[in-house]
Amino acid sequence: MDLMDISFPHLGIYLRNVPKTLSVFGFDVAMYGIVIATGMLLGLTMAAHIAKKTGHDPDTIWDLSVWLLTLSVLGARIYYVIFMWDMYKNDPIQIFNIRGGGLAIYGGIIAGVLTVAGFCRIKKISPFWVLDCCAYGLLIGQILGRWGNFFNREVFGEYTDSLFAMKIPAAMVRESDISEKIAAHMADGCIQVHPTFLYEGLWNLALLIFLLVFLKHKKFDGQIILMYFAGYGIGRALIEYIRTDQLYIPGTSVPVNLVLGIGAFCLSTAVILWRLSRIREKERNNIQ
């Protein structure tokens, strides 16, 4: 296959000349950046829609948007660089080159939550309903953003010959992402791997649909964002297990995102159950 081609052989899908960049008025613009930016815009639109639907002022989301997007991207990059420092320590200028990827969603989420908390403190409004709205927008951004990884030929898993196996020329991916198992099954200069970007995108789509249906059953502000943390956390932990570009806790072979995913699931589930028990207890007391 040609260098720019991608195929899913068992699905009978062969994509020719899948670009990494798009020429706009003579300038090469990374498809990764286009997809990420589109996801952010649609995500904000969704968050503002949810705010209006739940009786809140959607302008709050738009007023927050510049700070939220800027600091979330910065947080995502800092997180990635911290856990991939060996890649940058000999050429620090590459820290500022995000055209080739290198944004870690957990770093963006952490920065985003802190940004919302600070913004709401200044505006003297509750951060919990804002975070609930942002959860929907975040999922939209993640679903689309994973296709940025597709164009970049990154965020894939180990070798597989399963139904969804994806075939890519090895020359188009980072050498560090090719594991021994993948290399052992390489044929005709191509690798065949799990499209984990697709798995995560489908998981997030299912989570988004579930949370949209659940919205009318919400019992307290903050419940949606906690359900997002739990749902995304466990899904990411399962998918992280087969990825080849894992970020490790320094000095260990433990994937940091695996730990965070399981931790987010356990902590968020515990908080949800505690809050619901308090609500039920209050309702019983009112009846008595």
N, C-alpha and C positions, 0 to 999 in steps of 0.2 A: 504494500500500500504506500501511497505518497506521504510525505512528511506531514502535510496539513490535514490528513484524513483521520477520521475516527469511526470505528464501527462497533456494532453490537451483533456479533456473528450469529448467535443463537436466536436473535429476534429478527434476523434478516434485514437489519438496518445498517446502511453504509452511507456515511456523511462525507462528502468530498469538500476539500478546501475550507475547513472550519477555521476562520481567522482568529488570530490573537489580537489584532489591531484593526481599526477601521480608519480609512483616510478621510479626513474632514477638512476641506479647503487646503489640501496639501499637507496637513499635519496628521501624524499617526496618533490616534486615540485608542488606548487599550480597551478592548471589549470588557475586561474585568471592571474597569472604572465606570463604563457606560451602564453595565448591568447593576453595579452597586448603587450608583446614583439614582437610577430608575427605581430600584427597590426602596431606597430611602424616601423618595418623593411619594410613591404610592403608599408606603408605610405611614407617613405623616397624614396623608389624606384619609386613610383608614382610621387612624387614631382620632382625628378630628371628627369623623363621622360617628364613631362610637361615643365620643363626648356629647355630641348633640343628641344622639339617640337616647342617652341615659340622663338627659336633662341638665347637662353641664355646658359651659361656654366653650365652643370649639376654638375660639380665638386664643384661649389659654395654651392650647397645643401649638398653634402657629407662633405665638410669642415665645414659647420655649424652644421652638424648632432649631434655630440657628445655634444656640448653645448646646442643645442636645446632640445635634449631628456632629458639630465640630469636636466636642469633647469625647463623644463616643468613638469616633474614628481615631482620635489621639490615644484614647485608652486601649483600643483594640491593637494599635500598632505597638505601643509601649509593652503591653502584655506579651505580644509575639516576640519582640526583640529580647525581652528579659529571658524568656525560656529557650530562645534560639541564639543566645549570645555568641556561641562559638562560630556561627555563620557570619557575624558582623564585627567581631573584635579586631580583625586584621584589616578591615575596610569599612570603618564607621560611617563613611559618607553614604553607604548603601542603606543605612537606616532610613534615609529620607526618600528612598526609591520604592514606592508602593505600587508602581505600575505592574510589577511582576507578582503581586499578591503579598501576603504576609499580614493579614488582619485576623486577630483571634477574637471570636465572638464573645468569649467570656470577659475579656478585657473591655470590650465595648459595653457589655451589659453592666459590669461593675461601675464604669465611668458614667453610664447613662442613669443608673439608679442614684448615684451621688449627685449628678446634675439636677435631676428632678427634685431631690430632697432640698438642695440649696435654693433652687428657683422657687419652690413652694414656700420655703421658710421666709424668703424675701417678700413674696406676694401675700403671705399670711393665708394660705389655703392648704387644705389637706393634700398630702402627696399621694395618698392611697388610691383615690379615684383616678388621679392622673396616671399613675403606674398601671392601673387596670386598663385604661385606654391605650397606653403605650404598648402593652403586651400584644394587642392585636396588630398594631403597626409593626412591632418588632418581628412577629412571625411572617408578615408579608415581606419585609425586608430580607429575612433569612431564606425564605422560599425562593425568591428571585436571586438573591445574592449567591446562592450555591451554583447557579448557572454561570456566574463569573468564574468559579473554580473550574467548571467544564471547559470554558474557552481557554483557561490558563493551563489545562492538563495537570491539575493538582487535586489534592484531597481525594485520593483513591485508596483502596484497600489492598489486601494481599492478592496473590494469584488465585483465580477461580475459573472453573469451567462451567459455572452455573448458567441458568437461563439469562441473567442480566449481565453476564461478563462483557466487559468493555475492552476493546483492542486499540492500542495507541502506539505509534512509532516511539521507541525508547529515546531517540534523540530529542524528542520534544518535551521530555519531562526532566525534572531535577534528578541528578544521579543519586542524591541522598535519599530520594523517595523510593528507589528500587531496592527492595529487600533481597536477601539471598534466595528466598523461595521464588520470588518473581523472576530473578535473573536465571534461575535454574530451568524455568519453563519458557524462557524467551525464544522466539522463533522468527526467522526472517527479519531480525532487527525490531520486532514488535513485542510489547508486553500485553498480557491479558489479565485484567484486575477487576476487583469489586468496584463499581461506581458509587462509592460511599457518599459522594455529594448528592447523588440521586436518592439514595436511601434516606438521607437526612431531610432532603426537600420533601419527600413523600410523607415522612413522619410528621414534619412541621405542618404540612397541609392538613393531615388528619387531625392534628391538635388544634389548628385554627378552626376547622369546621366544628369540632366538639365544643370549643369555647364560645363560638358564635351561638350555637344552639343552647348552651348552658347559661348564657348571659341573663336571660329572664329569670333564672333560678338563683341568681347570686344573692347571698345572705348578708355580706358585709363588704365594705370597701377594702380592697387589698386582696380579696379572695381570688380574683382572676390572675393577678400577677403571681400569686403563690402557686396556683394551679399550673401556670406556665412554667415556673421554675421546676416544679415536680415533674411535669410531663416532658419538658425538653431535657431536663437533667437525666432522667432514666433512659430516654431514647439516645441521647448523645453518649452516655456511658456504654451502651450496648454497641453502638456504631464505632465508637472510639477504639474498641477492642481490636478491630480488624484494620484500622488505618495504619499506613506506613509512615506518616509524617507527624507522629505524636510529639507533643511537648512534654518533657519530663521534669519532675521535681529535681532541682539541682542536687547532684551527688547520688542520685538513685536511678533506678530503671522503672519507676512508677509514673505512669502518665498522669499529669496534673489534671487534665480535663476529665479523666475517668473518675478521679477522686472528687473533683468539684461536682460532677454530674450526680454521683451517688449521694454526696453530701447535700446537694440542693434538693434532691428528691426526699430524702429522709427528714431534713429540717422543715421544708415547706409542708410536707404531709402532716408532721407533728403540730405545726402552728395552725394549720387548717382545722384539724381535729379538735385542738384546744379551743379555738375561737367558736366553732360550732357547738361544742359542749357548753361553753359560757352562754351562748345565745339560747340554747334549749333550757338551761337552768333558769335563765331570766324569764323565759316564757312560762315555765312551770310556776315560778314564784308569782307572776302576774295573775295567773289563773287562780291560784290559791287565795 
